[in-house]
Amino acid sequence: MPAGPLESRMARLEGAYEQVSQRLMNIDPRFDGVDRKIDLRFDALDKKIEALAAKNDQRFDALEAKMDQRFKAFEAKVDERFNAVDQRFNAFEAKVDERFNAVDQRFDAFEQRIDAKLDQRFMWTVGIVITTWLSTLAAIFLHH
């Protein structure tokens, strides 16, 4: 008798194991499906991130181009202002050169007049000295 209930228990256990095995076999495809869904979602998320990265790269490129353009415009304005300052300094330098040239011309003219007067007075002095020497020599030679 004891063999009968043992066989029935064993048959029951085998049936339970079979049910557990079938359930586990049903769970594996479900996990595979969940795995595929997760992979698909991650792939979609990666694509969205790549699209956002590309969009941000385009924005940064556009911003960089805009900044380059503005910096070039600013640089051009600064160059224009420095050129204007250079022109002002050049004009001022030309005016100062003109004034110094005018002063130089005045000094040259004054020097020429002084030289002419000194030459004239020197000639008069030389003439008087020579005349005095000649008179002195004539007086010495003719007096004896």
Secondary structure, DSSP 8 states (H G I E B T S, - for coil): -THHHHHHHHHHHHHHHHHHHHHHHHHHHHHHHHHHHHHHHHHHHHHHHHHHHHHHHHHHHHHHHHHHHHHHHHHHHHHHHHHHHHHHHHHHHHHHHHHHHHHHHHHHHHHHHHHHHHHHHHHHHHHHHHHHHHHHHHHHHHH-
